[in-house]
Amino acid sequence: MKLDRKEILAALETITIAGEGKNMVESGAVKNVLTFGNEVVVDLVISTPAMHIKKRAEDDIKKLIHEKFSPEAEVKVNIKVETPTQNPNEIKGKAIPGISNIIAVASGKGGVGKSTVTANLAVTLAKMGFKVGVLDADIYGPSMPIMFDVENEKPISVEVNGKSKMKPVESYEIKLLSIGFFTAPSQAVIWRGPMASKALNQMIFDADWGELDFMLIDLPPGTGDIHLSIMQSLPITGAVVVSTPQAVALADAKKGVSMFLSDSINVPVLGIIENMAYFTPEELPNNKYYIFGKEGAKNLAADLQVPFLGEVPLVQSIREAGDYGRPAALQTASVIERVFEEITRNVVQETVNRNNDLPPTEAIKITTMAGCSAVNKK
């Protein structure tokens, strides 16, 4: 069958790029279509660098041509990412010198084990030989000082290039900063958004983090002001979303993924981790009981076309280890160590893929227009 350029172009009007209201021809995303015998080349320009959106656009084009024209056609899709030019009124956040990758760990819902997962990812990365820091950005419920057994520690002041900086607390080879170091354990943090944002900026930019391969940011639950402040302040490499399998948690996790992938945020999602995936009693080591439902987060990842990073079982020792200040992944030759090694390898691989395939993430800018603020990205 002879492939006709005009027919292919007309067929592409039935495909919409994720996040855009117009089809890819009407939006101007399709720059050119060439046919050479049995070969089709489609040149595509999109404004969103997210890997899953690029992959979905490529898959949709290939599927359309194979189904509508010829299953034997050789289809090549060239995708170029072009971001809008910078507005001179935009205020851009800045990177932290010496930090290679900044990973935001988020959850749409509280109580799904996001902080526990963050702590265990951190120690597993360190065991793999990476230099790791953790910023506890959960201003209203900081838990990292407890999980790393440093509740009574305080960051000291050091001089770096003539400036006074906070030196992060270190535990299990992890550098830590948390608002919990500056408040009493029983003290509630009653701050409005601007105060919380100012405290976060101090822990980010007024600290001597040194050289880090990974900074993990433990975000609070939800999709609120703290999240926006972090992503306004820093160019986040990618986000990891934690959820449990039940429907109510998955609905909130979906919102979390949507927040990162929205046009105004546009942070790549490295994947989803399912926590409390199943329960295996010690006396029945071969049995799995899916207390909160089976593979809910795994199915959500497939639906949203983002990577599934792995599942963490519901094990008493994980909770006990966090309460005693020694993350469970430090237990050598344990099931939990193996679980987090697999998940962490997947996180590292997705980070490598993201850095190879996409341009660096830019911090969100605030564009002021006639007295009101709109969130934008370059």
C-alpha positions in Angstrom: 0.0 0.0 0.0 1.3 3.4 -1.0 1.4 5.8 2.0 0.0 9.2 1.3 1.3 12.2 3.2 -1.9 14.2 3.1 -4.0 11.2 4.4 -1.6 10.6 7.2 -1.6 14.3 8.2 -5.5 14.3 8.2 -5.4 11.1 10.4 -3.1 12.8 12.9 -5.9 15.3 13.5 -7.6 12.6 15.6 -4.7 12.5 18.1 -4.3 14.9 21.0 -1.1 15.3 23.0 -1.7 14.8 26.8 -2.3 18.1 28.5 -3.3 20.0 25.3 -6.9 20.7 24.2 -6.2 20.8 20.5 -5.2 17.9 18.3 -1.5 17.7 17.4 -2.0 19.1 13.9 -4.2 22.0 15.0 -1.9 22.9 17.9 1.1 23.1 15.5 2.9 20.2 17.1 3.2 18.3 13.8 5.9 20.2 11.9 6.3 17.8 9.0 5.2 14.4 7.6 7.4 12.6 5.1 6.8 9.3 3.3 9.4 7.2 1.5 7.8 4.1 0.1 7.0 2.1 3.2 8.6 4.5 5.6 6.9 7.4 7.4 8.8 10.1 9.3 6.8 12.5 11.6 8.5 15.6 13.1 6.8 16.6 16.3 7.5 19.6 18.5 6.0 19.6 22.0 6.3 22.0 25.0 6.2 19.4 27.7 9.5 17.5 28.4 7.8 14.7 30.5 9.0 11.3 29.3 5.6 9.6 29.5 4.0 12.3 27.4 6.7 12.0 24.7 6.4 8.2 24.8 2.6 8.3 24.6 2.7 10.7 21.6 5.1 8.4 19.8 3.1 5.3 20.6 -0.2 6.9 19.5 1.3 8.0 16.1 2.7 4.5 15.4 -0.5 2.7 16.4 -2.6 5.0 14.2 -0.4 4.5 11.1 -0.1 0.8 11.6 -3.9 0.3 12.2 -5.2 2.8 9.6 -2.7 2.5 6.8 -0.2 -0.4 7.0 0.9 -2.7 9.8 4.2 -3.1 7.9 5.0 0.6 7.8 8.3 1.7 9.3 7.4 4.7 11.4 9.9 7.1 12.9 8.8 9.9 15.2 11.3 12.7 15.8 10.2 14.6 19.0 11.7 18.0 19.9 10.9 19.8 23.1 10.7 23.6 22.8 9.8 25.7 25.9 8.4 29.2 25.7 10.8 32.1 25.9 11.5 33.6 29.3 9.3 36.5 30.5 11.5 39.3 31.9 9.1 39.7 34.8 9.6 36.2 36.0 11.4 35.4 39.2 13.3 32.1 38.9 14.5 29.8 41.6 18.1 28.6 41.7 19.9 25.3 41.9 22.1 24.3 44.8 25.8 24.1 43.8 27.1 20.5 44.3 23.8 18.7 44.3 23.3 16.5 41.3 19.7 15.3 41.6 16.8 16.6 43.7 14.0 14.0 44.1 10.7 15.1 45.6 8.9 12.3 47.5 5.2 13.0 47.7 1.8 11.5 48.5 -1.7 12.8 47.9 -2.9 11.4 51.2 -1.4 11.4 54.7 -0.6 8.2 56.5 0.6 6.2 53.5 4.2 5.9 54.7 5.8 8.6 52.6 8.3 9.6 55.2 9.1 6.0 56.0 9.8 5.3 52.3 11.9 8.5 52.1 14.1 7.4 55.0 14.6 3.9 53.6 15.3 5.1 50.1 17.9 7.5 51.6 19.8 4.8 53.6 19.7 2.4 50.7 21.2 5.0 48.3 23.9 5.6 50.9 24.6 1.9 51.1 25.0 1.9 47.3 27.7 4.4 47.7 25.9 7.6 46.9 26.2 10.9 48.8 22.7 11.6 50.1 20.8 14.4 51.9 17.2 14.6 53.2 15.2 17.8 53.5 12.2 17.3 55.7 9.8 19.7 54.1 6.8 18.5 56.1 6.7 21.7 58.1 3.6 20.8 60.2 4.5 17.2 60.9 8.3 16.7 60.7 9.3 13.1 61.4 12.8 12.7 60.1 14.5 13.5 63.4 12.7 10.6 65.0 13.3 8.2 62.1 17.0 8.9 62.2 17.3 8.9 66.0 18.5 12.5 66.1 15.6 14.2 67.9 17.9 16.0 70.4 20.4 17.1 67.8 20.7 20.7 66.6 22.4 21.9 63.4 25.5 24.0 64.2 26.7 27.1 62.4 29.8 26.9 60.1 31.5 29.5 58.0 31.6 28.8 54.3 33.3 31.4 52.0 32.8 34.1 54.6 29.1 33.3 55.1 27.5 31.7 58.1 25.7 28.4 57.1 23.8 25.7 58.9 25.6 22.4 59.0 23.1 19.5 58.5 22.8 16.9 61.1 24.3 13.5 60.0 23.0 10.1 60.8 23.7 6.8 59.0 25.8 8.8 56.5 22.7 10.9 55.6 22.7 14.7 55.9 19.5 15.9 57.4 17.7 19.2 57.9 14.2 19.5 59.4 12.0 22.1 61.1 11.9 19.5 63.9 15.4 20.4 64.9 14.3 23.9 65.7 11.1 23.2 67.7 10.3 21.2 70.8 8.7 17.7 70.2 5.4 18.8 71.7 5.4 22.2 70.0 2.9 22.8 67.2 4.1 24.8 64.2 1.3 27.4 63.7 2.6 29.3 60.6 1.0 30.8 57.6 2.3 29.8 54.2 4.8 32.7 53.8 6.5 31.9 57.1 6.7 28.2 56.2 8.2 29.0 52.8 10.8 31.3 54.4 11.8 28.5 56.8 12.2 26.1 53.9 14.2 28.5 51.9 16.6 29.0 54.8 17.1 25.2 55.2 17.6 24.9 51.4 19.9 27.8 50.6 21.4 28.8 54.0 22.8 25.3 54.6 26.2 23.7 53.9 24.9 20.6 52.0 28.3 20.0 50.4 28.5 17.5 47.5 25.4 15.3 47.1 24.4 12.8 44.5 20.8 12.8 45.7 18.8 15.2 47.8 15.5 13.7 48.8 12.7 16.1 49.8 10.0 14.6 52.1 7.0 16.7 51.1 3.9 17.1 53.2 0.7 15.3 52.1 -1.6 16.9 49.6 -0.9 19.4 46.8 -0.6 22.8 48.6 1.4 25.8 49.3 4.6 24.0 50.5 4.7 22.0 47.3 4.6 25.1 45.2 7.2 26.9 47.3 9.6 24.0 47.0 9.2 23.8 43.2 9.4 27.5 42.9 12.7 27.4 44.8 14.4 24.4 43.2 14.7 22.7 39.8 13.4 19.3 40.9 14.9 16.4 38.9 11.8 14.3 39.3 9.1 13.2 41.7 8.3 9.9 43.4 4.7 9.4 44.5 3.9 7.0 47.4 0.4 5.4 47.8 -1.3 2.5 49.5 -3.5 0.1 47.4 -6.9 1.2 48.5 -9.2 3.4 46.4 -9.2 6.5 48.6 -5.4 6.7 48.7 -5.2 6.1 44.9 -7.6 8.9 44.2 -5.3 11.3 46.1 -2.1 9.8 44.6 -3.6 10.5 41.1 -4.0 14.1 42.1 -0.4 14.2 43.2 0.8 12.9 39.8 -1.5 15.3 38.1 0.0 18.2 40.1 3.6 17.4 39.0 2.6 16.9 35.3 0.4 20.0 35.1 1.5 22.7 32.7 2.3 25.1 35.5 4.5 22.6 37.4 5.9 20.3 34.7 8.1 18.1 36.9 8.8 14.5 35.5 7.3 11.7 37.6 9.9 9.0 38.1 7.3 6.6 39.3 4.9 5.3 41.9 5.7 3.2 45.0 3.0 1.0 46.6 3.4 0.9 50.4 1.6 -1.6 52.6 1.0 -3.7 49.5 0.4 -7.0 51.4 0.8 -8.7 54.8 2.8 -11.9 55.3 2.8 -13.3 58.8 6.0 -14.8 60.2 4.4 -18.2 60.8 3.1 -18.3 57.1 6.0 -16.8 55.1 4.6 -18.0 51.8 1.2 -16.4 52.3 0.3 -12.9 51.1 -2.8 -11.1 52.5 -3.9 -8.1 50.5 -5.5 -6.2 53.4 -5.9 -2.8 51.5 -6.5 -4.3 48.1 -4.3 -5.8 45.5 -1.9 -3.9 43.1 -3.9 -0.7 43.2 -0.9 1.6 42.8 0.6 -0.7 40.2 -2.6 -0.4 38.1 -2.7 3.3 38.7 0.9 3.6 37.3 -0.2 1.7 34.2 -3.2 3.9 33.8 -1.2 7.1 34.1 1.6 5.7 32.0 4.3 6.3 34.6 6.8 3.7 35.9 5.9 1.4 38.8 8.9 1.4 41.1 7.9 -1.5 43.4 5.9 -2.5 46.4 6.7 -2.5 50.1 4.9 -5.1 52.3 3.2 -4.4 55.5 5.8 -5.5 58.0 5.9 -4.8 61.7 9.7 -4.3 61.7 9.4 -1.3 59.3 7.2 0.5 61.8 9.3 -0.5 64.8 12.5 0.5 63.0 11.1 4.0 62.2 10.0 4.4 65.8 13.4 3.5 67.2 15.3 5.7 64.7 16.9 3.1 62.6 15.4 2.7 59.1 14.5 -0.9 58.4 16.5 -1.1 55.2 19.6 -1.1 57.3 18.8 -4.6 58.5 21.3 -6.7 56.5 20.1 -9.9 54.8 16.4 -9.0 55.5 13.4 -9.1 53.3 13.0 -5.3 53.7 16.6 -4.7 52.7 16.0 -6.6 49.5 12.7 -4.8 48.8 14.2 -1.4 49.2 17.3 -2.3 47.2 15.0 -3.2 44.2 12.9 -0.1 44.6 16.0 2.1 44.9 17.7 0.6 41.9 14.5 1.4 40.0 14.5 5.0 41.2 18.2 5.4 40.2 17.5 3.9 36.8 14.5 6.2 36.2 16.6 9.2 37.2 19.3 8.2 34.8 16.7 7.8 32.0 15.2 11.1 32.9 18.6 12.9 32.8 19.5 11.2 29.5 16.2 11.9 27.7 15.1 15.3 29.1 16.5 18.8 29.6 17.1 20.0 33.2 13.9 20.9 35.1 13.6 24.6 35.8 12.2 26.0 38.9 8.8 27.5 38.7 8.6 31.3 38.2 6.1 33.7 39.5 4.9 36.1 36.8 3.2 39.3 38.2 0.4 40.6 36.0 -1.7 43.6 37.0 -1.5 42.9 40.7 -2.2 39.2 40.5 0.2 36.3 40.3 0.2 33.4 37.8 2.4 30.4 38.1 4.5 29.8 35.0 7.6 27.9 33.7 10.1 28.8 31.2 
